[in-house]
Amino acid sequence: MITVQNYREVLRLLHPRPVVIVVTISSSGLVNGCTVSWITPVNIDPPTIAFSLSPKRYTYKLLRESNEATINIVGIEDLEKAHYVGTVSGRDVADKLVKAGFTLTSSVKVKPPTIKEALGVLECRVVGEIEFTDHNLIICEVIHARVREELFADGTWTEEARILLHVGGNKYTSTSKHVRAEGGD
Ligand SMILES: Cc1cc2nc3c(=O)[nH]c(=O)nc-3n(C[C@H](O)[C@H](O)[C@H](O)COP(=O)(O)O)c2cc1C
């Protein structure tokens, strides 16, 4: 093994990670999206997730205004769109999600819309925040979840759900064949 010293590279040892688009809305109704891969489940009941967001993001400002977000899980087919959303700011580009080629549709329980092309979506309410030095951990309760019926069976994604995973920089990959452990469930 070799020693990894660069901080960014140290964290990349925990990639590939699922790519989601966090969609937020301002108090005046402006919609924005931010690509995020530092996201994790943290509690089962109530279902709670957390993601790491730099306070420099326009998304951070919008999140503070509405306290709600949709977490849109995207497939490898939307790689270019997700990369675009993650490389330009909504501060500079209005309607970034639509410009990226995504379609927006109403959510069930929260104000921020859902991305129609998403494979699944978690509708969330912010319940906590932990400050670090360059990113803050945003903790959210999932108040509604939807998934594409044909891509979810027996409580898991099917092999056909080719979830987009971020390797680092502009490198991405996706999931492949499922393999079962011999030890049973
Ligand atoms: C694949 C990918 C993953 C990213 N993950 C994160 C993340 O976990 N947290 C974060 O704050 N920014 C992340 N970013 C950067 C933001 O998506 C990017 O700064 C974006 O332009 C912010 O948009 P906004 O200013 O409109 O909110 C990621 C970017 C890419 C391309």
PDBQT file of the ligand as one rigid body, heavy atoms in Angstrom, charges set to zero:
ROOT
HETATM    1  C1  LIG A 201     -20.369  14.300  -8.706  1.00  0.00    +0.000 C 
HETATM    2  C2  LIG A 201     -20.425  15.524  -7.815  1.00  0.00    +0.000 A 
HETATM    3  C3  LIG A 201     -20.625  15.376  -6.453  1.00  0.00    +0.000 A 
HETATM    4  C4  LIG A 201     -20.685  16.498  -5.614  1.00  0.00    +0.000 A 
HETATM    5  N1  LIG A 201     -20.894  16.322  -4.283  1.00  0.00    +0.000 NA
HETATM    6  C5  LIG A 201     -21.015  17.409  -3.468  1.00  0.00    +0.000 A 
HETATM    7  C6  LIG A 201     -21.313  17.243  -2.085  1.00  0.00    +0.000 A 
HETATM    8  O1  LIG A 201     -21.463  16.113  -1.599  1.00  0.00    +0.000 OA
HETATM    9  N2  LIG A 201     -21.420  18.346  -1.311  1.00  0.00    +0.000 N 
HETATM   10  C7  LIG A 201     -21.273  19.622  -1.828  1.00  0.00    +0.000 A 
HETATM   11  O2  LIG A 201     -21.385  20.608  -1.098  1.00  0.00    +0.000 OA
HETATM   12  N3  LIG A 201     -20.993  19.802  -3.148  1.00  0.00    +0.000 NA
HETATM   13  C8  LIG A 201     -20.875  18.725  -3.977  1.00  0.00    +0.000 A 
HETATM   14  N4  LIG A 201     -20.612  18.903  -5.311  1.00  0.00    +0.000 N 
HETATM   15  C9  LIG A 201     -20.422  20.282  -5.834  1.00  0.00    +0.000 C 
HETATM   16  C10 LIG A 201     -21.751  21.010  -6.118  1.00  0.00    +0.000 C 
HETATM   17  O3  LIG A 201     -22.666  20.175  -6.801  1.00  0.00    +0.000 OA
HETATM   18  C11 LIG A 201     -21.441  22.242  -6.991  1.00  0.00    +0.000 C 
HETATM   19  O4  LIG A 201     -20.616  23.135  -6.277  1.00  0.00    +0.000 OA
HETATM   20  C12 LIG A 201     -22.684  22.968  -7.501  1.00  0.00    +0.000 C 
HETATM   21  O5  LIG A 201     -22.316  23.772  -8.578  1.00  0.00    +0.000 OA
HETATM   22  C13 LIG A 201     -23.388  23.802  -6.438  1.00  0.00    +0.000 C 
HETATM   23  O6  LIG A 201     -24.503  24.382  -7.033  1.00  0.00    +0.000 OA
HETATM   24  P1  LIG A 201     -25.326  25.591  -6.355  1.00  0.00    +0.000 P 
HETATM   25  O7  LIG A 201     -24.356  26.699  -6.044  1.00  0.00    +0.000 OA
HETATM   26  O8  LIG A 201     -26.322  25.957  -7.426  1.00  0.00    +0.000 OA
HETATM   27  O9  LIG A 201     -25.982  25.041  -5.128  1.00  0.00    +0.000 OA
HETATM   28  C14 LIG A 201     -20.530  17.805  -6.161  1.00  0.00    +0.000 A 
HETATM   29  C15 LIG A 201     -20.325  17.951  -7.544  1.00  0.00    +0.000 A 
HETATM   30  C16 LIG A 201     -20.264  16.825  -8.365  1.00  0.00    +0.000 A 
HETATM   31  C17 LIG A 201     -20.055  17.009  -9.841  1.00  0.00    +0.000 C 
ENDROOT
TORSDOF 0
